[in-house]
Amino acid sequence: MIKSPLNYIGGKSKLLTQIVPRFPTQVETFVDLFAGGCTVGLNVRSKRTLFNDNLTYLVDLYRKIQDSNAEEVFEHINGRIDT
């Protein structure tokens, strides 16, 4: 199981073994409606996964990560890039 890198309130990592087996084995598009730390969506086998959340700052964070390369993300985490 893939665990979220975020320590997120309401995270479902402890429930994954109960949640994931309930999904169909073949999923075309999985929509993680209350994505939070994205733990469920990262662990569902699907051709496409859409992550959604009503916390705009969280969505903005994920968009920034998506638009950045891995080196930029790790440099930012290590405090080498000014925001």
OpenMM code with the backbone's topology and positions (N, CA, C; nanometers):
from openmm import Vec3, app, unit

residues = "MET ILE LYS SER PRO LEU ASN TYR ILE GLY GLY LYS SER LYS LEU LEU THR GLN ILE VAL PRO ARG PHE PRO THR GLN VAL GLU THR PHE VAL ASP LEU PHE ALA GLY GLY CYS THR VAL GLY LEU ASN VAL ARG SER LYS ARG THR LEU PHE ASN ASP ASN LEU THR TYR LEU VAL ASP LEU TYR ARG LYS ILE GLN ASP SER ASN ALA GLU GLU VAL PHE GLU HIS ILE ASN GLY ARG ILE ASP THR".split()
positions = [
    Vec3(0.0833, -0.1191, 0.0000),
    Vec3(0.0000, 0.0000, 0.0000),
    Vec3(0.0873, 0.1249, 0.0000),
    Vec3(0.0453, 0.2233, -0.0767),
    Vec3(0.1150, 0.3505, -0.0833),
    Vec3(0.0578, 0.4405, 0.0252),
    Vec3(0.1430, 0.4931, 0.1090),
    Vec3(0.1004, 0.5821, 0.2161),
    Vec3(0.1239, 0.7266, 0.1735),
    Vec3(0.0338, 0.8141, 0.2079),
    Vec3(0.0458, 0.9547, 0.1720),
    Vec3(0.1665, 1.0174, 0.2407),
    Vec3(0.2366, 1.1054, 0.1706),
    Vec3(0.3474, 1.1761, 0.2347),
    Vec3(0.2987, 1.2841, 0.3311),
    Vec3(0.1676, 1.3110, 0.3293),
    Vec3(0.1108, 1.4126, 0.4175),
    Vec3(0.0522, 1.3478, 0.5427),
    Vec3(0.0798, 1.4063, 0.6556),
    Vec3(0.0150, 1.3652, 0.7797),
    Vec3(-0.1150, 1.4436, 0.7840),
    Vec3(-0.2201, 1.3836, 0.7329),
    Vec3(-0.3430, 1.4562, 0.7068),
    Vec3(-0.4546, 1.4121, 0.8005),
    Vec3(-0.5209, 1.5081, 0.8649),
    Vec3(-0.6347, 1.4785, 0.9522),
    Vec3(-0.7433, 1.4123, 0.8681),
    Vec3(-0.7938, 1.3018, 0.9152),
    Vec3(-0.8966, 1.2297, 0.8407),
    Vec3(-0.8384, 1.1339, 0.7385),
    Vec3(-0.7076, 1.1160, 0.7411),
    Vec3(-0.6430, 1.0234, 0.6488),
    Vec3(-0.6985, 0.8826, 0.6627),
    Vec3(-0.7021, 0.8120, 0.5516),
    Vec3(-0.7641, 0.6798, 0.5505),
    Vec3(-0.6630, 0.5666, 0.5402),
    Vec3(-0.5357, 0.5939, 0.5677),
    Vec3(-0.4330, 0.4903, 0.5515),
    Vec3(-0.4597, 0.3676, 0.6381),
    Vec3(-0.5129, 0.3856, 0.7564),
    Vec3(-0.5405, 0.2709, 0.8442),
    Vec3(-0.6621, 0.1901, 0.7985),
    Vec3(-0.7428, 0.2490, 0.7098),
    Vec3(-0.8628, 0.1820, 0.6615),
    Vec3(-0.8457, 0.1203, 0.5226),
    Vec3(-0.7292, 0.1383, 0.4624),
    Vec3(-0.7090, 0.0922, 0.3248),
    Vec3(-0.7391, -0.0549, 0.3055),
    Vec3(-0.6985, -0.1376, 0.3997),
    Vec3(-0.7214, -0.2817, 0.3839),
    Vec3(-0.8702, -0.3160, 0.3862),
    Vec3(-0.9529, -0.2263, 0.4388),
    Vec3(-1.0979, -0.2468, 0.4398),
    Vec3(-1.1647, -0.1790, 0.3207),
    Vec3(-1.1091, -0.0671, 0.2744),
    Vec3(-1.1708, 0.0120, 0.1676),
    Vec3(-1.1394, -0.0432, 0.0288),
    Vec3(-1.0124, -0.0613, -0.0009),
    Vec3(-0.9691, -0.0958, -0.1370),
    Vec3(-1.0304, -0.2261, -0.1886),
    Vec3(-1.0402, -0.3324, -0.1080),
    Vec3(-1.0997, -0.4565, -0.1606),
    Vec3(-1.2468, -0.4431, -0.2020),
    Vec3(-1.3134, -0.3385, -0.1600),
    Vec3(-1.4549, -0.3191, -0.1933),
    Vec3(-1.4758, -0.2588, -0.3323),
    Vec3(-1.3689, -0.2099, -0.3926),
    Vec3(-1.3800, -0.1525, -0.5266),
    Vec3(-1.3716, -0.2616, -0.6320),
    Vec3(-1.4310, -0.2373, -0.7493),
    Vec3(-1.4184, -0.3342, -0.8588),
    Vec3(-1.2716, -0.3531, -0.8972),
    Vec3(-1.2402, -0.4687, -0.9542),
    Vec3(-1.1016, -0.4968, -0.9924),
    Vec3(-1.0603, -0.4211, -1.1174),
    Vec3(-1.1558, -0.3854, -1.2019),
    Vec3(-1.1245, -0.3089, -1.3226),
    Vec3(-1.2010, -0.1771, -1.3181),
    Vec3(-1.1261, -0.0687, -1.2978),
    Vec3(-1.1863, 0.0641, -1.2884),
    Vec3(-1.1275, 0.1505, -1.3993),
    Vec3(-1.2140, 0.2058, -1.4805),
    Vec3(-1.1693, 0.2950, -1.5883),
    Vec3(-1.1238, 0.4281, -1.5283),
    Vec3(-1.2164, 0.4972, -1.4600),
    Vec3(-1.1854, 0.6254, -1.3967),
    Vec3(-1.2317, 0.6213, -1.2518),
    Vec3(-1.1399, 0.6451, -1.1603),
    Vec3(-1.1723, 0.6506, -1.0179),
    Vec3(-1.1700, 0.7961, -0.9752),
    Vec3(-1.2758, 0.8422, -0.9086),
    Vec3(-1.2832, 0.9791, -0.8585),
    Vec3(-1.2734, 0.9738, -0.7069),
    Vec3(-1.1655, 1.0298, -0.6549),
    Vec3(-1.1449, 1.0394, -0.5108),
    Vec3(-1.2069, 1.1723, -0.4678),
    Vec3(-1.3339, 1.1678, -0.4255),
    Vec3(-1.4100, 1.2908, -0.4004),
    Vec3(-1.3544, 1.3764, -0.2877),
    Vec3(-1.3146, 1.3148, -0.1803),
    Vec3(-1.2611, 1.3875, -0.0658),
    Vec3(-1.1166, 1.3430, -0.0492),
    Vec3(-1.0329, 1.3817, -0.1423),
    Vec3(-0.8983, 1.3269, -0.1563),
    Vec3(-0.8104, 1.3480, -0.0338),
    Vec3(-0.8143, 1.4654, 0.0262),
    Vec3(-0.7278, 1.4911, 0.1414),
    Vec3(-0.5837, 1.4600, 0.1084),
    Vec3(-0.5274, 1.3604, 0.1732),
    Vec3(-0.3893, 1.3200, 0.1484),
    Vec3(-0.3727, 1.2269, 0.0295),
    Vec3(-0.4804, 1.1977, -0.0419),
    Vec3(-0.4811, 1.1153, -0.1654),
    Vec3(-0.4515, 0.9680, -0.1410),
    Vec3(-0.4599, 0.9216, -0.0200),
    Vec3(-0.4243, 0.7835, 0.0117),
    Vec3(-0.5108, 0.6823, -0.0628),
    Vec3(-0.6417, 0.7029, -0.0672),
    Vec3(-0.7290, 0.6061, -0.1340),
    Vec3(-0.7030, 0.6064, -0.2846),
    Vec3(-0.7030, 0.7238, -0.3448),
    Vec3(-0.6829, 0.7328, -0.4894),
    Vec3(-0.5493, 0.6771, -0.5360),
    Vec3(-0.4473, 0.6894, -0.4538),
    Vec3(-0.3161, 0.6353, -0.4893),
    Vec3(-0.3130, 0.4827, -0.4846),
    Vec3(-0.4061, 0.4223, -0.4130),
    Vec3(-0.4043, 0.2778, -0.3941),
    Vec3(-0.5108, 0.2022, -0.4727),
    Vec3(-0.5934, 0.2722, -0.5474),
    Vec3(-0.6925, 0.2061, -0.6312),
    Vec3(-0.6333, 0.1861, -0.7697),
    Vec3(-0.6440, 0.0650, -0.8202),
    Vec3(-0.5936, 0.0372, -0.9545),
    Vec3(-0.6972, 0.0827, -1.0558),
    Vec3(-0.6623, 0.1871, -1.1294),
    Vec3(-0.7517, 0.2391, -1.2322),
    Vec3(-0.6681, 0.2948, -1.3461),
    Vec3(-0.7309, 0.3074, -1.4614),
    Vec3(-0.6602, 0.3640, -1.5754),
    Vec3(-0.6394, 0.5143, -1.5558),
    Vec3(-0.7321, 0.5765, -1.4843),
    Vec3(-0.7258, 0.7212, -1.4614),
    Vec3(-0.7829, 0.7499, -1.3229),
    Vec3(-0.7183, 0.8393, -1.2504),
    Vec3(-0.7674, 0.8791, -1.1185),
    Vec3(-0.7806, 1.0307, -1.1137),
    Vec3(-0.8949, 1.0770, -1.0673),
    Vec3(-0.9193, 1.2197, -1.0482),
    Vec3(-0.9281, 1.2460, -0.8985),
    Vec3(-0.8525, 1.3445, -0.8531),
    Vec3(-0.8525, 1.3805, -0.7117),
    Vec3(-0.9283, 1.5103, -0.6929),
    Vec3(-1.0171, 1.5150, -0.5954),
    Vec3(-1.0977, 1.6331, -0.5694),
    Vec3(-1.0999, 1.6599, -0.4192),
    Vec3(-1.1037, 1.7860, -0.3846),
    Vec3(-1.1212, 1.8239, -0.2451),
    Vec3(-1.1758, 1.9659, -0.2423),
    Vec3(-1.2507, 2.0013, -0.1388),
    Vec3(-1.3048, 2.1363, -0.1298),
    Vec3(-1.2088, 2.2334, -0.0611),
    Vec3(-1.0947, 2.1854, -0.0146),
    Vec3(-0.9943, 2.2727, 0.0456),
    Vec3(-0.9055, 2.3280, -0.0651),
    Vec3(-0.9297, 2.4518, -0.1026),
    Vec3(-0.8605, 2.5090, -0.2187),
    Vec3(-0.7096, 2.5152, -0.1985),
    Vec3(-0.6649, 2.5389, -0.0761),
    Vec3(-0.5198, 2.5455, -0.0543),
    Vec3(-0.4548, 2.4092, -0.0775),
    Vec3(-0.5263, 2.3027, -0.0479),
    Vec3(-0.4748, 2.1689, -0.0710),
    Vec3(-0.4698, 2.1389, -0.2212),
    Vec3(-0.5755, 2.1747, -0.2918),
    Vec3(-0.5789, 2.1573, -0.4380),
    Vec3(-0.4681, 2.2393, -0.5022),
    Vec3(-0.4480, 2.3618, -0.4545),
    Vec3(-0.3400, 2.4466, -0.5067),
    Vec3(-0.2034, 2.3826, -0.4845),
    Vec3(-0.1841, 2.3214, -0.3677),
    Vec3(-0.0583, 2.2527, -0.3390),
    Vec3(-0.0353, 2.1393, -0.4378),
    Vec3(-0.1368, 2.0578, -0.4612),
    Vec3(-0.1229, 1.9457, -0.5547),
    Vec3(-0.0984, 1.9943, -0.6978),
    Vec3(-0.1633, 2.1026, -0.7361),
    Vec3(-0.1403, 2.1584, -0.8711),
    Vec3(0.0033, 2.2087, -0.8845),
    Vec3(0.0535, 2.2718, -0.7813),
    Vec3(0.1915, 2.3209, -0.7838),
    Vec3(0.2893, 2.2033, -0.7963),
    Vec3(0.2644, 2.0981, -0.7206),
    Vec3(0.3499, 1.9792, -0.7288),
    Vec3(0.3420, 1.9180, -0.8683),
    Vec3(0.2219, 1.9103, -0.9222),
    Vec3(0.2026, 1.8520, -1.0553),
    Vec3(0.2763, 1.9322, -1.1621),
    Vec3(0.2795, 2.0643, -1.1472),
    Vec3(0.3438, 2.1516, -1.2460),
    Vec3(0.4945, 2.1652, -1.2248),
    Vec3(0.5479, 2.1031, -1.1209),
    Vec3(0.6901, 2.1129, -1.0895),
    Vec3(0.7581, 1.9803, -1.1203),
    Vec3(0.8882, 1.9865, -1.1397),
    Vec3(0.9605, 1.8602, -1.1530),
    Vec3(1.0022, 1.8142, -1.0129),
    Vec3(1.0413, 1.6890, -1.0017),
    Vec3(1.0727, 1.6305, -0.8711),
    Vec3(1.1830, 1.7067, -0.7988),
    Vec3(1.2831, 1.7518, -0.8728),
    Vec3(1.3939, 1.8247, -0.8105),
    Vec3(1.3446, 1.9527, -0.7441),
    Vec3(1.2565, 2.0262, -0.8119),
    Vec3(1.2019, 2.1492, -0.7546),
    Vec3(1.1232, 2.1203, -0.6271),
    Vec3(1.0453, 2.0142, -0.6288),
    Vec3(0.9644, 1.9793, -0.5118),
    Vec3(1.0544, 1.9476, -0.3931),
    Vec3(1.1569, 1.8644, -0.4155),
    Vec3(1.2453, 1.8270, -0.3049),
    Vec3(1.3287, 1.9453, -0.2566),
    Vec3(1.3683, 2.0340, -0.3460),
    Vec3(1.4415, 2.1532, -0.3036),
    Vec3(1.3525, 2.2419, -0.2170),
    Vec3(1.2274, 2.2525, -0.2547),
    Vec3(1.1342, 2.3333, -0.1765),
    Vec3(1.1127, 2.2713, -0.0377),
    Vec3(1.0964, 2.1401, -0.0329),
    Vec3(1.0779, 2.0708, 0.0944),
    Vec3(1.1997, 2.0926, 0.1842),
    Vec3(1.3165, 2.0932, 0.1257),
    Vec3(1.4403, 2.1110, 0.2028),
    Vec3(1.4732, 2.2582, 0.2288),
    Vec3(1.3826, 2.3485, 0.1872),
    Vec3(1.3993, 2.4901, 0.2177),
    Vec3(1.4968, 2.5643, 0.1306),
    Vec3(1.5227, 2.5160, 0.0103),
    Vec3(1.6187, 2.5819, -0.0772),
    Vec3(1.5554, 2.6743, -0.1792),
    Vec3(1.4216, 2.6748, -0.1890),
    Vec3(1.3529, 2.7612, -0.2832),
    Vec3(1.2628, 2.8550, -0.2039),
    Vec3(1.2711, 2.9836, -0.2326),
    Vec3(1.1844, 3.0804, -0.1666),
    Vec3(1.0459, 3.0758, -0.2292),
    Vec3(0.9428, 3.0968, -0.1461),
    Vec3(0.8063, 3.0975, -0.1973),
    Vec3(0.7615, 3.2379, -0.2258),
] * unit.nanometer
topology = app.Topology()
chain = topology.addChain("A")
for resn in residues:
    res = topology.addResidue(resn, chain)
    for name in ("N", "CA", "C"):
        topology.addAtom(name, app.Element.getBySymbol(name[0]), res)
